[in-house]
């Protein structure tokens, strides 16, 4: 249903932290022109943790309106409260999103049974297609392949964003689930190999800065053209890595500001990129030809 280079879009803000819809529209046009395959709005990179529910729903409505059917819109609607996740997912469906991305509950540290029941409850409450999102480095909660297998039988659970960076995990998931759902990398550094081994795309931070190159990389990898994919990925590797010199989305927002695409807005407790990393980021952007 969804494939290729799917950008985990930042949420532009003014310096006082208020939302900047003019820059949001500019970013969307930038990605449509560059050939991104989908817009993933208000996920981790979109600072979902510091948007209140009203803002969250409004940003999603704005993105859907600005995209105007030209690309799929996947809405980040995960929460560590099942009721809140249902409310956000319903808001996304009513706002016209094509699917939702639901991170495993963070901080609570649920059991595998709790994870299963959480995602089952959301899927049964809201009919929109849903993509599970496993990122234990952020959530301190790892959804194991056996739990994913249990969730595969729910019709509107259509995919999993797997952000462990562990390619053995992908092989286990494919063995257990086959083609009953699609698998997407949430780790740019291993995304190329993930696709060459059976993944359907990358939900990408790098694509914010180098969308055309990420599209070309995904196209090559999904067609099995390893040589071309490796050549493009070599250019992008510094960006894959250096976009995490500080917590995401600090570096990617700085890069987009440096490119003149957004203003210098980010919400506490996140801060502006430390000056010691400016040159590192510029070198990575130059390598990627961004």
Residue pairs with C-beta under 8 A, 6 or more apart in sequence:
1 99
1 129
1 158
1 159
1 182
2 37
2 38
2 72
2 74
2 98
2 99
2 131
2 158
2 159
2 182
2 184
2 200
2 201
3 37
3 182
3 200
3 201
3 218
3 222
4 36
4 37
4 38
4 200
4 201
4 202
4 215
4 218
4 219
4 222
5 35
5 36
5 37
5 201
5 202
5 204
5 207
5 211
5 214
5 215
5 217
5 218
6 36
6 37
6 38
6 39
6 40
6 74
6 184
6 201
6 202
6 203
6 204
6 207
7 31
7 36
7 38
7 39
7 40
7 203
7 204
7 207
7 208
7 211
7 214
8 40
8 43
8 44
8 45
8 46
8 203
8 204
8 205
8 207
8 208
9 27
9 28
9 31
9 39
9 40
9 41
9 43
9 45
9 46
9 63
9 208
10 27
10 45
10 46
10 47
10 208
10 249
10 252
10 253
10 256
10 262
11 19
11 24
11 41
11 42
11 46
11 47
11 51
11 59
12 19
12 20
12 21
12 23
12 24
12 27
12 256
12 262
12 263
12 265
13 19
13 20
13 47
13 262
13 263
13 265
13 266
13 267
14 20
14 263
14 265
15 263
15 264
15 265
16 265
17 265
17 266
17 267
17 268
18 265
19 55
19 58
19 59
20 262
20 263
20 265
21 62
23 261
23 262
23 263
24 59
24 62
24 63
24 66
25 66
26 261
26 262
27 208
27 256
27 261
27 262
28 39
28 63
28 66
28 67
30 211
30 261
31 39
31 71
31 207
31 211
32 67
32 70
32 71
34 211
34 212
34 215
35 211
35 212
35 215
36 71
36 207
36 211
36 214
36 215
37 71
37 72
37 201
37 215
37 218
38 71
38 72
38 73
38 74
38 98
39 63
39 67
39 71
39 72
39 73
39 74
40 46
40 74
40 75
40 76
40 101
40 203
41 59
41 60
41 63
41 73
41 74
41 75
41 76
41 97
42 48
42 51
42 56
42 59
42 60
42 63
42 75
42 76
42 77
43 76
43 101
43 103
43 133
43 203
44 76
44 103
44 135
44 138
44 248
44 249
45 205
45 208
45 248
45 249
45 252
46 59
46 76
46 249
47 249
47 266
47 267
47 270
48 56
48 76
48 78
50 267
50 268
50 270
51 59
53 84
53 87
53 88
53 91
56 88
56 91
57 88
57 91
57 92
57 95
60 73
60 75
60 91
60 92
60 95
60 97
61 95
61 96
63 73
63 75
64 73
64 95
64 96
64 97
65 96
67 73
72 98
72 99
73 96
73 97
73 98
74 97
74 98
74 99
74 100
74 101
74 131
74 203
75 88
75 89
75 92
75 95
75 97
75 99
75 100
75 101
76 100
76 101
76 103
77 85
77 88
77 89
77 91
77 92
77 100
77 101
77 102
78 85
78 88
78 101
78 102
78 103
78 104
78 105
78 133
79 85
79 88
79 105
80 105
80 106
80 107
80 108
81 105
82 105
82 118
82 121
82 122
85 102
85 118
85 122
86 121
86 122
86 125
86 126
88 100
89 100
89 102
89 122
89 125
89 126
89 128
89 130
90 125
90 126
92 100
92 128
93 100
93 126
93 127
93 128
97 128
98 129
99 128
99 129
99 130
99 131
99 158
99 159
100 126
100 128
100 129
100 130
100 131
101 130
101 131
101 133
101 161
101 203
102 119
102 122
102 130
102 131
102 132
102 133
103 133
103 135
103 138
103 139
104 110
104 115
104 118
104 132
104 133
104 134
104 135
104 136
104 139
104 141
104 142
104 143
105 114
105 115
105 118
105 139
105 141
106 138
106 139
106 140
106 141
107 139
107 140
108 114
108 141
109 140
109 141
110 118
110 141
112 143
112 144
112 146
112 147
115 141
115 143
115 147
116 147
116 150
116 151
119 130
119 132
119 151
119 154
119 157
120 151
120 154
122 130
123 130
123 151
123 154
123 156
123 157
124 154
127 156
128 156
129 156
129 158
130 156
130 157
130 158
131 157
131 158
131 159
131 160
131 161
131 184
132 143
132 148
132 151
132 157
132 159
132 160
132 161
133 160
133 161
133 163
133 186
134 142
134 143
134 148
134 160
134 161
134 162
134 163
134 164
134 186
135 161
135 163
135 164
135 186
136 142
136 164
137 163
137 164
138 163
142 164
145 169
145 172
145 173
145 176
145 177
146 176
148 160
148 173
148 176
148 177
148 181
149 176
149 177
151 157
152 177
152 180
152 181
153 180
157 181
158 181
158 182
159 181
159 182
159 183
159 184
159 200
160 173
160 181
160 182
160 183
160 184
161 184
161 185
161 186
161 203
162 169
162 170
162 173
162 183
162 184
162 185
162 186
162 194
163 185
163 186
163 187
164 187
165 187
165 189
165 190
167 190
167 193
167 194
167 197
170 183
170 194
170 197
170 198
170 199
171 197
173 183
174 183
174 198
182 199
182 200
183 194
183 198
183 199
183 200
184 199
184 200
184 201
184 202
184 203
185 191
185 194
185 195
185 199
185 201
185 202
185 203
186 202
186 203
187 194
188 202
188 204
188 205
188 206
188 236
188 239
188 240
188 243
189 237
189 240
189 241
191 199
191 202
191 204
191 217
191 218
191 221
191 240
192 217
192 221
192 229
192 230
192 233
194 202
195 201
195 202
195 218
195 221
195 222
195 229
196 221
196 224
196 226
196 229
200 222
201 218
201 222
202 214
202 218
204 214
205 243
205 244
205 248
205 249
205 252
206 214
206 236
206 239
206 240
206 243
206 288
207 214
207 215
208 252
208 255
208 256
209 239
209 243
209 252
209 255
209 256
209 259
209 285
209 288
209 290
210 236
210 239
210 285
210 288
210 289
210 290
213 232
213 235
213 236
213 288
213 289
213 290
214 236
216 228
216 232
217 229
217 232
217 233
217 236
220 226
220 228
220 229
220 232
221 229
235 287
235 288
235 289
236 287
236 288
237 287
238 283
238 284
238 287
238 288
239 284
239 285
239 287
239 288
239 290
241 284
242 251
242 277
242 280
242 281
242 283
242 284
243 251
243 252
243 255
243 284
244 251
245 251
245 273
245 277
245 280
245 281
246 273
246 274
246 277
247 270
249 266
249 270
250 266
250 270
250 271
250 272
250 273
251 273
251 277
251 281
253 262
253 264
253 265
253 266
253 273
254 272
254 273
254 277
254 278
254 281
255 281
255 285
255 290
256 262
257 263
257 264
258 281
258 282
258 285
259 285
259 290
264 272
266 272
273 281
